Amino acid sequence: MIYRINKAFQFSAAHRLSGLAADHPCGRNHGHNYEVEFELESAELNAVGFVKDYRELDPIKKWIDETLDHRDLTEVLAPMQPSAELIAKFLFDCWWSAFPQLSAVRVRETAKTCAEYRP
């Protein structure tokens, strides 16, 4: 049996993607209201009955606000291509050591799109 929890965070940022056709809109600087979702899992619950207390994830929100919110991700994440897929992997890599129960990170650029990194 595996227990899973998810917590979502929002931020707004700009980016542009390189390597696309000249007329592709994502090659131009543009912005999104991102939602990132962190999934944690465990076969066991702690003494309180949690995988992790959601409040223990507050440092992620603080870091997102200070590092990604209202920034140009093309600059912040350089030289990495700031695609949703690579942003998900970047966030996983940033936070896995602090939260070893982290099992996946999802990045939504719109309500209709989602990229996930799950090692």
N, CA, C and O atoms as a GROMACS GRO file, in nm:
protein
  476
    1MET      N    1   0.085  -0.117   0.000
    1MET     CA    2   0.000   0.000   0.000
    1MET      C    3   0.090   0.125   0.000
    1MET      O    4   0.187   0.134   0.076
    2ILE      N    5   0.057   0.219  -0.085
    2ILE     CA    6   0.131   0.345  -0.093
    2ILE      C    7   0.035   0.459  -0.066
    2ILE      O    8  -0.074   0.465  -0.123
    3TYR      N    9   0.076   0.548   0.020
    3TYR     CA   10   0.002   0.671   0.046
    3TYR      C   11   0.066   0.784  -0.033
    3TYR      O   12   0.189   0.792  -0.042
    4ARG      N   13  -0.016   0.871  -0.090
    4ARG     CA   14   0.037   0.985  -0.166
    4ARG      C   15  -0.034   1.112  -0.123
    4ARG      O   16  -0.154   1.112  -0.095
    5ILE      N   17   0.042   1.219  -0.118
    5ILE     CA   18  -0.014   1.353  -0.097
    5ILE      C   19   0.039   1.443  -0.208
    5ILE      O   20   0.144   1.417  -0.267
    6ASN      N   21  -0.035   1.549  -0.235
    6ASN     CA   22   0.005   1.648  -0.335
    6ASN      C   23  -0.018   1.786  -0.278
    6ASN      O   24  -0.116   1.810  -0.207
    7LYS      N   25   0.072   1.877  -0.309
    7LYS     CA   26   0.052   2.017  -0.273
    7LYS      C   27   0.092   2.102  -0.392
    7LYS      O   28   0.198   2.082  -0.453
    8ALA      N   29   0.005   2.197  -0.426
    8ALA     CA   30   0.027   2.283  -0.542
    8ALA      C   31   0.069   2.423  -0.497
    8ALA      O   32   0.027   2.472  -0.392
    9PHE      N   33   0.152   2.484  -0.579
    9PHE     CA   34   0.198   2.621  -0.558
    9PHE      C   35   0.183   2.696  -0.690
    9PHE      O   36   0.195   2.636  -0.797
   10GLN      N   37   0.158   2.825  -0.683
   10GLN     CA   38   0.142   2.906  -0.803
   10GLN      C   39   0.248   3.015  -0.809
   10GLN      O   40   0.295   3.066  -0.706
   11PHE      N   41   0.285   3.050  -0.931
   11PHE     CA   42   0.370   3.166  -0.954
   11PHE      C   43   0.350   3.212  -1.098
   11PHE      O   44   0.305   3.135  -1.183
   12SER      N   45   0.384   3.335  -1.124
   12SER     CA   46   0.376   3.392  -1.259
   12SER      C   47   0.516   3.422  -1.306
   12SER      O   48   0.597   3.476  -1.232
   13ALA      N   49   0.544   3.386  -1.432
   13ALA     CA   50   0.678   3.409  -1.486
   13ALA      C   51   0.672   3.409  -1.638
   13ALA      O   52   0.576   3.362  -1.699
   14ALA      N   53   0.777   3.464  -1.696
   14ALA     CA   54   0.793   3.466  -1.841
   14ALA      C   55   0.899   3.365  -1.882
   14ALA      O   56   0.980   3.320  -1.800
   15HIS      N   57   0.897   3.330  -2.009
   15HIS     CA   58   1.005   3.248  -2.066
   15HIS      C   59   0.993   3.252  -2.218
   15HIS      O   60   0.894   3.300  -2.272
   16ARG      N   61   1.093   3.201  -2.283
   16ARG     CA   62   1.089   3.178  -2.427
   16ARG      C   63   1.170   3.052  -2.452
   16ARG      O   64   1.266   3.022  -2.380
   17LEU      N   65   1.130   2.980  -2.554
   17LEU     CA   66   1.195   2.853  -2.585
   17LEU      C   67   1.276   2.868  -2.713
   17LEU      O   68   1.229   2.925  -2.812
   18SER      N   69   1.395   2.817  -2.710
   18SER     CA   70   1.482   2.824  -2.827
   18SER      C   71   1.468   2.696  -2.909
   18SER      O   72   1.416   2.595  -2.860
   19GLY      N   73   1.514   2.702  -3.034
   19GLY     CA   74   1.516   2.584  -3.119
   19GLY      C   75   1.385   2.557  -3.190
   19GLY      O   76   1.370   2.452  -3.253
   20LEU      N   77   1.290   2.650  -3.182
   20LEU     CA   78   1.160   2.632  -3.248
   20LEU      C   79   1.159   2.703  -3.383
   20LEU      O   80   1.246   2.786  -3.411
   21ALA      N   81   1.061   2.671  -3.465
   21ALA     CA   82   1.044   2.740  -3.593
   21ALA      C   83   1.025   2.890  -3.566
   21ALA      O   84   0.972   2.930  -3.463
   22ALA      N   85   1.070   2.970  -3.661
   22ALA     CA   86   1.066   3.116  -3.645
   22ALA      C   87   0.926   3.169  -3.615
   22ALA      O   88   0.913   3.270  -3.546
   23ASP      N   89   0.824   3.105  -3.666
   23ASP     CA   90   0.688   3.154  -3.645
   23ASP      C   91   0.617   3.090  -3.525
   23ASP      O   92   0.499   3.114  -3.503
   24HIS      N   93   0.688   3.009  -3.448
   24HIS     CA   94   0.628   2.943  -3.331
   24HIS      C   95   0.611   3.045  -3.219
   24HIS      O   96   0.708   3.111  -3.183
   25PRO      N   97   0.492   3.059  -3.163
   25PRO     CA   98   0.469   3.161  -3.060
   25PRO      C   99   0.552   3.142  -2.933
   25PRO      O  100   0.581   3.239  -2.863
   26CYS      N  101   0.591   3.019  -2.902
   26CYS     CA  102   0.669   2.995  -2.780
   26CYS      C  103   0.815   3.037  -2.794
   26CYS      O  104   0.889   3.039  -2.696
   27GLY      N  105   0.856   3.072  -2.916
   27GLY     CA  106   0.990   3.125  -2.938
   27GLY      C  107   1.001   3.272  -2.900
   27GLY      O  108   1.110   3.327  -2.888
   28ARG      N  109   0.886   3.335  -2.882
   28ARG     CA  110   0.883   3.474  -2.837
   28ARG      C  111   0.870   3.477  -2.684
   28ARG      O  112   0.819   3.383  -2.624
   29ASN      N  113   0.916   3.585  -2.624
   29ASN     CA  114   0.900   3.600  -2.479
   29ASN      C  115   0.750   3.606  -2.449
   29ASN      O  116   0.676   3.684  -2.510
   30HIS      N  117   0.706   3.524  -2.356
   30HIS     CA  118   0.565   3.520  -2.317
   30HIS      C  119   0.556   3.470  -2.172
   30HIS      O  120   0.655   3.422  -2.117
   31GLY      N  121   0.441   3.483  -2.112
   31GLY     CA  122   0.427   3.447  -1.972
   31GLY      C  123   0.318   3.346  -1.946
   31GLY      O  124   0.230   3.322  -2.029
   32HIS      N  125   0.326   3.287  -1.828
   32HIS     CA  126   0.226   3.191  -1.782
   32HIS      C  127   0.200   3.216  -1.633
   32HIS      O  128   0.284   3.269  -1.561
   33ASN      N  129   0.082   3.178  -1.591
   33ASN     CA  130   0.052   3.165  -1.449
   33ASN      C  131   0.070   3.016  -1.418
   33ASN      O  132  -0.021   2.936  -1.435
   34TYR      N  133   0.190   2.983  -1.372
   34TYR     CA  134   0.227   2.844  -1.351
   34TYR      C  135   0.162   2.789  -1.224
   34TYR      O  136   0.140   2.860  -1.127
   35GLU      N  137   0.133   2.659  -1.229
   35GLU     CA  138   0.100   2.584  -1.109
   35GLU      C  139   0.196   2.466  -1.105
   35GLU      O  140   0.207   2.391  -1.202
   36VAL      N  141   0.264   2.450  -0.994
   36VAL     CA  142   0.354   2.337  -0.977
   36VAL      C  143   0.300   2.253  -0.862
   36VAL      O  144   0.262   2.305  -0.758
   37GLU      N  145   0.299   2.123  -0.884
   37GLU     CA  146   0.244   2.032  -0.785
   37GLU      C  147   0.352   1.932  -0.744
   37GLU      O  148   0.414   1.867  -0.828
   38PHE      N  149   0.372   1.922  -0.616
   38PHE     CA  150   0.469   1.830  -0.560
   38PHE      C  151   0.393   1.711  -0.503
   38PHE      O  152   0.298   1.726  -0.426
   39GLU      N  153   0.437   1.590  -0.542
   39GLU     CA  154   0.376   1.467  -0.493
   39GLU      C  155   0.476   1.396  -0.404
   39GLU      O  156   0.591   1.376  -0.441
   40LEU      N  157   0.431   1.358  -0.286
   40LEU     CA  158   0.514   1.280  -0.194
   40LEU      C  159   0.442   1.150  -0.167
   40LEU      O  160   0.319   1.144  -0.163
   41GLU      N  161   0.520   1.043  -0.148
   41GLU     CA  162   0.459   0.913  -0.122
   41GLU      C  163   0.538   0.837  -0.016
   41GLU      O  164   0.657   0.858   0.004
   42SER      N  165   0.466   0.747   0.050
   42SER     CA  166   0.528   0.664   0.152
   42SER      C  167   0.443   0.539   0.173
   42SER      O  168   0.321   0.542   0.159
   43ALA      N  169   0.510   0.431   0.205
   43ALA     CA  170   0.439   0.308   0.240
   43ALA      C  171   0.387   0.314   0.383
   43ALA      O  172   0.301   0.235   0.422
   44GLU      N  173   0.442   0.408   0.462
   44GLU     CA  174   0.402   0.420   0.602
   44GLU      C  175   0.367   0.564   0.633
   44GLU      O  176   0.418   0.657   0.571
   45LEU      N  177   0.278   0.580   0.730
   45LEU     CA  178   0.242   0.713   0.778
   45LEU      C  179   0.316   0.742   0.908
   45LEU      O  180   0.355   0.650   0.980
   46ASN      N  181   0.335   0.869   0.936
   46ASN     CA  182   0.402   0.905   1.062
   46ASN      C  183   0.305   0.886   1.179
   46ASN      O  184   0.192   0.841   1.159
   47ALA      N  185   0.347   0.919   1.298
   47ALA     CA  186   0.268   0.895   1.419
   47ALA      C  187   0.134   0.969   1.418
   47ALA      O  188   0.039   0.927   1.483
   48VAL      N  189   0.128   1.079   1.345
   48VAL     CA  190   0.004   1.159   1.337
   48VAL      C  191  -0.090   1.104   1.229
   48VAL      O  192  -0.209   1.137   1.228
   49GLY      N  193  -0.037   1.022   1.138
   49GLY     CA  194  -0.118   0.969   1.029
   49GLY      C  195  -0.095   1.040   0.898
   49GLY      O  196  -0.180   1.034   0.809
   50PHE      N  197   0.019   1.108   0.884
   50PHE     CA  198   0.052   1.184   0.764
   50PHE      C  199   0.166   1.117   0.686
   50PHE      O  200   0.251   1.050   0.745
   51VAL      N  201   0.165   1.136   0.555
   51VAL     CA  202   0.287   1.114   0.478
   51VAL      C  203   0.386   1.223   0.517
   51VAL      O  204   0.503   1.196   0.545
   52LYS      N  205   0.338   1.346   0.517
   52LYS     CA  206   0.416   1.464   0.558
   52LYS      C  207   0.314   1.571   0.592
   52LYS      O  208   0.213   1.585   0.522
   53ASP      N  209   0.337   1.646   0.697
   53ASP     CA  210   0.252   1.760   0.730
   53ASP      C  211   0.266   1.863   0.618
   53ASP      O  212   0.378   1.906   0.588
   54TYR      N  213   0.156   1.904   0.557
   54TYR     CA  214   0.163   2.002   0.448
   54TYR      C  215   0.238   2.128   0.486
   54TYR      O  216   0.303   2.190   0.402
   55ARG      N  217   0.231   2.166   0.612
   55ARG     CA  218   0.301   2.288   0.658
   55ARG      C  219   0.452   2.273   0.646
   55ARG      O  220   0.523   2.373   0.635
   56GLU      N  221   0.502   2.151   0.648
   56GLU     CA  222   0.646   2.129   0.632
   56GLU      C  223   0.693   2.161   0.490
   56GLU      O  224   0.813   2.171   0.465
   57LEU      N  225   0.600   2.177   0.397
   57LEU     CA  226   0.634   2.212   0.260
   57LEU      C  227   0.639   2.362   0.236
   57LEU      O  228   0.666   2.407   0.125
   58ASP      N  229   0.614   2.441   0.340
   58ASP     CA  230   0.616   2.587   0.327
   58ASP      C  231   0.748   2.642   0.271
   58ASP      O  232   0.745   2.742   0.199
   59PRO      N  233   0.865   2.583   0.301
   59PRO     CA  234   0.989   2.635   0.242
   59PRO      C  235   0.989   2.632   0.088
   59PRO      O  236   1.055   2.714   0.025
   60ILE      N  237   0.916   2.539   0.030
   60ILE     CA  238   0.907   2.534  -0.116
   60ILE      C  239   0.838   2.660  -0.166
   60ILE      O  240   0.885   2.723  -0.262
   61LYS      N  241   0.728   2.698  -0.104
   61LYS     CA  242   0.654   2.817  -0.145
   61LYS      C  243   0.741   2.942  -0.130
   61LYS      O  244   0.743   3.027  -0.218
   62LYS      N  245   0.812   2.952  -0.021
   62LYS     CA  246   0.898   3.068   0.002
   62LYS      C  247   1.006   3.076  -0.106
   62LYS      O  248   1.032   3.183  -0.160
   63TRP      N  249   1.067   2.963  -0.139
   63TRP     CA  250   1.172   2.959  -0.241
   63TRP      C  251   1.116   2.994  -0.379
   63TRP      O  252   1.178   3.070  -0.453
   64ILE      N  253   0.999   2.940  -0.413
   64ILE     CA  254   0.935   2.973  -0.541
   64ILE      C  255   0.909   3.122  -0.550
   64ILE      O  256   0.938   3.185  -0.652
   65ASP      N  257   0.852   3.180  -0.444
   65ASP     CA  258   0.823   3.324  -0.443
   65ASP      C  259   0.950   3.407  -0.462
   65ASP      O  260   0.949   3.506  -0.534
   66GLU      N  261   1.058   3.366  -0.398
   66GLU     CA  262   1.182   3.444  -0.404
   66GLU      C  263   1.262   3.419  -0.532
   66GLU      O  264   1.334   3.508  -0.577
   67THR      N  265   1.251   3.301  -0.590
   67THR     CA  266   1.339   3.262  -0.699
   67THR      C  267   1.273   3.265  -0.836
   67THR      O  268   1.337   3.302  -0.935
   68LEU      N  269   1.145   3.228  -0.845
   68LEU     CA  270   1.080   3.211  -0.974
   68LEU      C  271   0.969   3.311  -1.003
   68LEU      O  272   0.947   3.346  -1.119
   69ASP      N  273   0.900   3.357  -0.900
   69ASP     CA  274   0.782   3.441  -0.922
   69ASP      C  275   0.820   3.576  -0.983
   69ASP      O  276   0.911   3.643  -0.937
   70HIS      N  277   0.746   3.612  -1.087
   70HIS     CA  278   0.766   3.738  -1.160
   70HIS      C  279   0.910   3.755  -1.208
   70HIS      O  280   0.970   3.862  -1.196
   71ARG      N  281   0.964   3.647  -1.262
   71ARG     CA  282   1.099   3.646  -1.320
   71ARG      C  283   1.090   3.595  -1.464
   71ARG      O  284   0.987   3.545  -1.507
   72ASP      N  285   1.200   3.610  -1.535
   72ASP     CA  286   1.214   3.551  -1.667
   72ASP      C  287   1.288   3.420  -1.649
   72ASP      O  288   1.408   3.420  -1.622
   73LEU      N  289   1.219   3.309  -1.665
   73LEU     CA  290   1.279   3.178  -1.641
   73LEU      C  291   1.390   3.146  -1.739
   73LEU      O  292   1.478   3.065  -1.711
   74THR      N  293   1.387   3.210  -1.855
   74THR     CA  294   1.495   3.192  -1.952
   74THR      C  295   1.627   3.238  -1.892
   74THR      O  296   1.732   3.178  -1.916
   75GLU      N  297   1.622   3.344  -1.813
   75GLU     CA  298   1.742   3.396  -1.747
   75GLU      C  299   1.771   3.320  -1.618
   75GLU      O  300   1.885   3.282  -1.593
   76VAL      N  301   1.669   3.297  -1.536
   76VAL     CA  302   1.688   3.233  -1.406
   76VAL      C  303   1.743   3.091  -1.421
   76VAL      O  304   1.828   3.049  -1.343
   77LEU      N  305   1.696   3.018  -1.520
   77LEU     CA  306   1.732   2.876  -1.535
   77LEU      C  307   1.842   2.853  -1.638
   77LEU      O  308   1.880   2.738  -1.662
   78ALA      N  309   1.894   2.959  -1.698
   78ALA     CA  310   1.998   2.946  -1.801
   78ALA      C  311   2.115   2.865  -1.747
   78ALA      O  312   2.152   2.880  -1.630
   79PRO      N  313   2.173   2.780  -1.829
   79PRO     CA  314   2.151   2.761  -1.972
   79PRO      C  315   2.042   2.659  -2.004
   79PRO      O  316   2.028   2.619  -2.120
   80MET      N  317   1.966   2.617  -1.905
   80MET     CA  318   1.863   2.516  -1.926
   80MET      C  319   1.748   2.573  -2.009
   80MET      O  320   1.707   2.688  -1.988
   81GLN      N  321   1.696   2.494  -2.100
   81GLN     CA  322   1.575   2.531  -2.174
   81GLN      C  323   1.459   2.530  -2.075
   81GLN      O  324   1.438   2.429  -2.008
   82PRO      N  325   1.382   2.641  -2.062
   82PRO     CA  326   1.276   2.646  -1.961
   82PRO      C  327   1.142   2.587  -2.008
   82PRO      O  328   1.038   2.651  -1.996
   83SER      N  329   1.147   2.465  -2.061
   83SER     CA  330   1.023   2.395  -2.097
   83SER      C  331   0.958   2.343  -1.969
   83SER      O  332   1.025   2.327  -1.867
   84ALA      N  333   0.830   2.316  -1.975
   84ALA     CA  334   0.760   2.265  -1.858
   84ALA      C  335   0.822   2.134  -1.809
   84ALA      O  336   0.832   2.111  -1.689
   85GLU      N  337   0.862   2.049  -1.903
   85GLU     CA  338   0.922   1.920  -1.867
   85GLU      C  339   1.051   1.939  -1.789
   85GLU      O  340   1.074   1.873  -1.687
   86LEU      N  341   1.136   2.030  -1.837
   86LEU     CA  342   1.265   2.052  -1.770
   86LEU      C  343   1.250   2.132  -1.641
   86LEU      O  344   1.330   2.115  -1.549
   87ILE      N  345   1.150   2.218  -1.633
   87ILE     CA  346   1.122   2.288  -1.507
   87ILE      C  347   1.080   2.186  -1.402
   87ILE      O  348   1.123   2.195  -1.287
   88ALA      N  349   0.997   2.088  -1.440
   88ALA     CA  350   0.954   1.984  -1.345
   88ALA      C  351   1.075   1.906  -1.293
   88ALA      O  352   1.086   1.882  -1.173
   89LYS      N  353   1.166   1.868  -1.382
   89LYS     CA  354   1.286   1.795  -1.338
   89LYS      C  355   1.374   1.883  -1.250
   89LYS      O  356   1.427   1.837  -1.149
   90PHE      N  357   1.391   2.010  -1.288
   90PHE     CA  358   1.470   2.104  -1.210
   90PHE      C  359   1.415   2.115  -1.067
   90PHE      O  360   1.491   2.109  -0.970
   91LEU      N  361   1.284   2.131  -1.054
   91LEU     CA  362   1.223   2.144  -0.922
   91LEU      C  363   1.238   2.014  -0.842
   91LEU      O  364   1.264   2.018  -0.721
   92PHE      N  365   1.222   1.901  -0.907
   92PHE     CA  366   1.244   1.774  -0.838
   92PHE      C  367   1.386   1.766  -0.785
   92PHE      O  368   1.408   1.734  -0.668
   93ASP      N  369   1.483   1.796  -0.870
   93ASP     CA  370   1.624   1.789  -0.830
   93ASP      C  371   1.656   1.887  -0.718
   93ASP      O  372   1.738   1.856  -0.631
   94CYS      N  373   1.593   2.002  -0.718
   94CYS     CA  374   1.617   2.102  -0.612
   94CYS      C  375   1.566   2.056  -0.476
   94CYS      O  376   1.627   2.087  -0.374
   95TRP      N  377   1.456   1.980  -0.474
   95TRP     CA  378   1.387   1.953  -0.348
   95TRP      C  379   1.393   1.808  -0.301
   95TRP      O  380   1.351   1.779  -0.189
   96TRP      N  381   1.443   1.717  -0.383
   96TRP     CA  382   1.444   1.577  -0.342
   96TRP      C  383   1.526   1.553  -0.217
   96TRP      O  384   1.486   1.473  -0.132
   97SER      N  385   1.639   1.619  -0.203
   97SER     CA  386   1.723   1.594  -0.085
   97SER      C  387   1.655   1.643   0.043
   97SER      O  388   1.674   1.583   0.149
   98ALA      N  389   1.577   1.749   0.034
   98ALA     CA  390   1.505   1.800   0.152
   98ALA      C  391   1.382   1.716   0.183
   98ALA      O  392   1.340   1.705   0.299
   99PHE      N  393   1.325   1.655   0.079
   99PHE     CA  394   1.203   1.575   0.094
   99PHE      C  395   1.221   1.442   0.020
   99PHE      O  396   1.174   1.428  -0.093
  100PRO      N  397   1.289   1.346   0.082
  100PRO     CA  398   1.316   1.219   0.014
  100PRO      C  399   1.190   1.142  -0.025
  100PRO      O  400   1.197   1.049  -0.105
  101GLN      N  401   1.076   1.178   0.030
  101GLN     CA  402   0.950   1.114  -0.008
  101GLN      C  403   0.894   1.172  -0.138
  101GLN      O  404   0.792   1.125  -0.187
  102LEU      N  405   0.961   1.272  -0.193
  102LEU     CA  406   0.916   1.334  -0.318
  102LEU      C  407   0.918   1.229  -0.429
  102LEU      O  408   1.021   1.166  -0.453
  103SER      N  409   0.805   1.211  -0.495
  103SER     CA  410   0.796   1.109  -0.599
  103SER      C  411   0.771   1.167  -0.738
  103SER      O  412   0.798   1.101  -0.838
  104ALA      N  413   0.720   1.290  -0.746
  104ALA     CA  414   0.695   1.352  -0.876
  104ALA      C  415   0.673   1.501  -0.859
  104ALA      O  416   0.636   1.549  -0.752
  105VAL      N  417   0.699   1.573  -0.967
  105VAL     CA  418   0.666   1.716  -0.975
  105VAL      C  419   0.593   1.737  -1.107
  105VAL      O  420   0.637   1.691  -1.212
  106ARG      N  421   0.481   1.808  -1.100
  106ARG     CA  422   0.404   1.843  -1.219
  106ARG      C  423   0.407   1.994  -1.239
  106ARG      O  424   0.403   2.070  -1.142
  107VAL      N  425   0.415   2.036  -1.363
  107VAL     CA  426   0.415   2.179  -1.398
  107VAL      C  427   0.303   2.203  -1.497
  107VAL      O  428   0.297   2.139  -1.602
  108ARG      N  429   0.216   2.295  -1.463
  108ARG     CA  430   0.108   2.337  -1.553
  108ARG      C  431   0.134   2.480  -1.598
  108ARG      O  432   0.151   2.570  -1.516
  109GLU      N  433   0.138   2.498  -1.729
  109GLU     CA  434   0.148   2.633  -1.785
  109GLU      C  435   0.009   2.690  -1.812
  109GLU      O  436  -0.011   2.811  -1.811
  110THR      N  437  -0.085   2.601  -1.837
  110THR     CA  438  -0.225   2.639  -1.860
  110THR      C  439  -0.312   2.534  -1.792
  110THR      O  440  -0.263   2.430  -1.747
  111ALA      N  441  -0.441   2.561  -1.786
  111ALA     CA  442  -0.535   2.465  -1.727
  111ALA      C  443  -0.543   2.336  -1.810
  111ALA      O  444  -0.586   2.233  -1.760
  112LYS      N  445  -0.502   2.343  -1.937
  112LYS     CA  446  -0.515   2.230  -2.028
  112LYS      C  447  -0.386   2.151  -2.047
  112LYS      O  448  -0.387   2.047  -2.113
  113THR      N  449  -0.275   2.198  -1.992
  113THR     CA  450  -0.147   2.132  -2.017
  113THR      C  451  -0.077   2.098  -1.886
  113THR      O  452  -0.088   2.170  -1.787
  114CYS      N  453  -0.006   1.987  -1.887
  114CYS     CA  454   0.067   1.945  -1.768
  114CYS      C  455   0.188   1.862  -1.812
  114CYS      O  456   0.177   1.774  -1.898
  115ALA      N  457   0.302   1.891  -1.751
  115ALA     CA  458   0.422   1.810  -1.771
  115ALA      C  459   0.460   1.753  -1.635
  115ALA      O  460   0.444   1.820  -1.532
  116GLU      N  461   0.510   1.630  -1.634
  116GLU     CA  462   0.545   1.564  -1.509
  116GLU      C  463   0.684   1.505  -1.518
  116GLU      O  464   0.722   1.450  -1.621
  117TYR      N  465   0.758   1.519  -1.409
  117TYR     CA  466   0.885   1.445  -1.396
  117TYR      C  467   0.869   1.349  -1.279
  117TYR      O  468   0.837   1.389  -1.167
  118ARG      N  469   0.891   1.222  -1.308
  118ARG     CA  470   0.882   1.116  -1.208
  118ARG      C  471   0.999   1.022  -1.235
  118ARG      O  472   0.997   0.947  -1.333
  119PRO      N  473   1.103   1.024  -1.149
  119PRO     CA  474   1.218   0.938  -1.176
  119PRO      C  475   1.185   0.789  -1.164
  119PRO      O  476   1.272   0.704  -1.184
   0.00000   0.00000   0.00000
